Amino acid sequence: MNYDIIIIGGGIFGVTTAVSLQQRGWRTAVLDPGPLPHPLAASTDISKVVRMEYGTDAQYMEMVEASLGGWRQWNERFGPLFHEIGVTMFTQQPMAPGGFEYESYQMLLKRGHHPERLNGDEISRRFPAWKPGAFVDGFYHAQGGYVESGRVVEALITQAQQSGVAILAGQTAVEIAQQGGRVTAVRTQEGDTFPTNHALVAAGTWTHLLLPELAPVMKSTGHPVFHLKPAQPELFTAPNFIVFTADVARTGWYGFPLHPREGVVKIANHGIGLRLHPRDDERVVTAQDEQNFRAFLAATFPALADAPIVYTRRCLYCDTLDEHFWIDRHPETTGLTVAAGGSGHGFKFAPVLGDLIADAVEGKVNPWLPKFRWRNLAAQTTGEEASRHHS
Ligand SMILES: Cc1cc2nc3c(=O)[nH]c(=O)nc-3n(C[C@H](O)[C@H](O)[C@H](O)COP(=O)(O)OP(=O)(O)OC[C@H]3O[C@@H](n4cnc5c(N)ncnc54)[C@H](O)[C@@H]3O)c2cc1C
């Protein structure tokens, strides 16, 4: 069977695109070592934050505005995987110009949204798990929440298969063959060759292994994730406790309420992370990570300070140097497109990702694509994602 396009990678970037391209009439196959959703994929998790807040960056907010309708529709189709419980973004000092929370708050107002600003007393009254007086400013925004990402990928894989996409788990791409500057086939570690004129590399944090020319602008960074069993579950259940960022650009810490299925409170750090090799390095949370975490809990959520950690995970970002996605056709090889660089914030855009990436494959104009174009990034380029803790 010849496919019009081979998609390398069955994470959220790959699967959403498979659905869109199949709907546009492309005979589409997805390769992945599997099983799917792949246990080490960034997309495979119990929860991911859906937030509009991106500081002064209006495009990301606009893209989430467009995604929210899709999440609500997917809830009707796949069941309640998007929990629209809102988000809280609190600061230890009063919000100030230039700060992630302040600029996000201003952008929300400017775009007609209705965040509720809260002071220290209001925070304690409405969200009693927070240590009184530790956080003195910030806001609650009703639009947003979290999605059960692994289940979303599962549901989309089923939808893709039902629409005719060939999901080929157990296949690891090792080479994109080309002739005369044009893609001719994809070869796998398992010894198979898939003739095609189009290949999409959506291999997440493994992308630069397949395309080493991207290694100078894309790196794998590992981030600690903790799952706790609270002694007082009601204190950490919505609406008493919802998706939060805790002065995130200064600390990196963010988290979720008690998970309705997994029965744990998940808290993670959106910092610079640990540089790792996606295939060869161990993915573990260190004693130092845990010490930092306990210190954060003691200063922020006293009722969790001694809570048992049920399990941890070090999950890998596909980090571009500027932290913007990489979605574009290859400048020299015809038929080759790359969609990667989620940089720790790509999942929330899933409802719009498929068409965005399909437009890139087809060379169509899309107002959101220039931000993600194939670009030269100097080695000293710094990250621009406003909520990221960079020190
Ligand atoms: C700890 C953590 C927390 C995050 N939190 C959030 C959040 O709260 N909100 C949010 O919006 N985003 C968040 N993200 C980011 C988000 O998860 C990613 O941007 C997104 O999931 C990336 O999807 P992907 O499809 O590019 O990669 P992945 O999901 O990693 O999928 C890549 C796939 O490619 C496959 N693959 C790799 N190499 C090959 C090969 N050679 N051949 C075939 N297949 C291959 C892999 O098996 C895998 O299935 C977070 C990420 C991490 C790591």
The ligand as an SDF file (V2000), in Angstrom:
LIG
                    3D

 53 58  0  0  0  0  0  0  0  0999 V2000
    6.2750   17.3980   32.0270 C   0  0  0  0  0  0  0  0  0  0  0  0
    5.4830   18.0020   30.9070 C   0  0  0  0  0  0  0  0  0  0  0  0
    4.4080   18.7860   31.2220 C   0  0  0  0  0  0  0  0  0  0  0  0
    3.6930   19.4190   30.2090 C   0  0  0  0  0  0  0  0  0  0  0  0
    2.6080   20.1660   30.5560 N   0  0  0  0  0  0  0  0  0  0  0  0
    1.8860   20.7520   29.5860 C   0  0  0  0  0  0  0  0  0  0  0  0
    0.7090   21.4900   29.9390 C   0  0  0  0  0  0  0  0  0  0  0  0
    0.3490   21.5670   31.1170 O   0  0  0  0  0  0  0  0  0  0  0  0
    0.0060   22.0650   28.9270 N   0  0  0  0  0  0  0  0  0  0  0  0
    0.3800   21.9650   27.6100 C   0  0  0  0  0  0  0  0  0  0  0  0
   -0.2810   22.5430   26.7630 O   0  0  0  0  0  0  0  0  0  0  0  0
    1.4900   21.2730   27.2510 N   0  0  0  0  0  0  0  0  0  0  0  0
    2.2360   20.6730   28.2050 C   0  0  0  0  0  0  0  0  0  0  0  0
    3.3430   19.9500   27.8710 N   0  0  0  0  0  0  0  0  0  0  0  0
    3.7970   19.9270   26.4740 C   0  0  0  0  0  0  0  0  0  0  0  0
    3.0850   18.8970   25.6460 C   0  0  0  0  0  0  0  0  0  0  0  0
    2.9570   17.7060   26.3660 O   0  0  0  0  0  0  0  0  0  0  0  0
    3.8570   18.7030   24.3520 C   0  0  0  0  0  0  0  0  0  0  0  0
    4.0980   19.9350   23.7200 O   0  0  0  0  0  0  0  0  0  0  0  0
    3.1470   17.7740   23.3700 C   0  0  0  0  0  0  0  0  0  0  0  0
    2.5910   16.6930   24.0230 O   0  0  0  0  0  0  0  0  0  0  0  0
    4.1450   17.3260   22.3090 C   0  0  0  0  0  0  0  0  0  0  0  0
    3.5310   16.4250   21.4580 O   0  0  0  0  0  0  0  0  0  0  0  0
    4.3600   15.7070   20.2970 P   0  0  0  0  0  0  0  0  0  0  0  0
    3.3710   14.9560   19.5040 O   0  0  0  0  0  0  0  0  0  0  0  0
    5.2300   16.7190   19.6340 O   0  0  0  0  0  0  0  0  0  0  0  0
    5.3900   14.7340   21.0480 O   0  0  0  0  0  0  0  0  0  0  0  0
    5.1570   13.3800   21.8410 P   0  0  0  0  0  0  0  0  0  0  0  0
    3.8670   13.3580   22.5300 O   0  0  0  0  0  0  0  0  0  0  0  0
    6.3640   13.1530   22.6430 O   0  0  0  0  0  0  0  0  0  0  0  0
    5.0500   12.2780   20.6760 O   0  0  0  0  0  0  0  0  0  0  0  0
    6.1400   11.9500   19.8740 C   0  0  0  0  0  0  0  0  0  0  0  0
    5.9250   10.5410   19.3610 C   0  0  0  0  0  0  0  0  0  0  0  0
    6.9380   10.2740   18.3880 O   0  0  0  0  0  0  0  0  0  0  0  0
    7.2930    8.9210   18.5000 C   0  0  0  0  0  0  0  0  0  0  0  0
    8.5990    8.7440   17.8800 N   0  0  0  0  0  0  0  0  0  0  0  0
    9.7860    9.2140   18.3150 C   0  0  0  0  0  0  0  0  0  0  0  0
   10.7890    8.8330   17.4860 N   0  0  0  0  0  0  0  0  0  0  0  0
   10.1970    8.1110   16.4920 C   0  0  0  0  0  0  0  0  0  0  0  0
   10.6920    7.4300   15.3410 C   0  0  0  0  0  0  0  0  0  0  0  0
   11.9910    7.4360   15.0420 N   0  0  0  0  0  0  0  0  0  0  0  0
    9.8130    6.7660   14.5520 N   0  0  0  0  0  0  0  0  0  0  0  0
    8.4790    6.7540   14.8550 C   0  0  0  0  0  0  0  0  0  0  0  0
    7.9540    7.3880   15.9260 N   0  0  0  0  0  0  0  0  0  0  0  0
    8.7950    8.0410   16.7320 C   0  0  0  0  0  0  0  0  0  0  0  0
    7.2510    8.6460   19.9940 C   0  0  0  0  0  0  0  0  0  0  0  0
    7.1170    7.2800   20.2730 O   0  0  0  0  0  0  0  0  0  0  0  0
    6.0280    9.4640   20.4300 C   0  0  0  0  0  0  0  0  0  0  0  0
    4.8540    8.6890   20.4720 O   0  0  0  0  0  0  0  0  0  0  0  0
    4.0710   19.2740   28.8440 C   0  0  0  0  0  0  0  0  0  0  0  0
    5.1480   18.4240   28.5210 C   0  0  0  0  0  0  0  0  0  0  0  0
    5.8540   17.7920   29.5310 C   0  0  0  0  0  0  0  0  0  0  0  0
    6.9910   16.9240   29.1550 C   0  0  0  0  0  0  0  0  0  0  0  0
  1  2  1  0
  2  3  1  0
  2 52  2  0
  3  4  2  0
  4  5  1  0
  4 50  1  0
  5  6  2  0
  6  7  1  0
  6 13  1  0
  7  8  2  0
  7  9  1  0
  9 10  1  0
 10 11  2  0
 10 12  1  0
 12 13  2  0
 13 14  1  0
 14 15  1  0
 14 50  1  0
 15 16  1  0
 16 17  1  0
 16 18  1  0
 18 19  1  0
 18 20  1  0
 20 21  1  0
 20 22  1  0
 22 23  1  0
 23 24  1  0
 24 25  2  0
 24 26  1  0
 24 27  1  0
 27 28  1  0
 28 29  2  0
 28 30  1  0
 28 31  1  0
 31 32  1  0
 32 33  1  0
 33 34  1  0
 33 48  1  0
 34 35  1  0
 35 36  1  0
 35 46  1  0
 36 37  1  0
 36 45  1  0
 37 38  2  0
 38 39  1  0
 39 40  1  0
 39 45  2  0
 40 41  1  0
 40 42  2  0
 42 43  1  0
 43 44  2  0
 44 45  1  0
 46 47  1  0
 46 48  1  0
 48 49  1  0
 50 51  2  0
 51 52  1  0
 52 53  1  0
M  END
$$$$
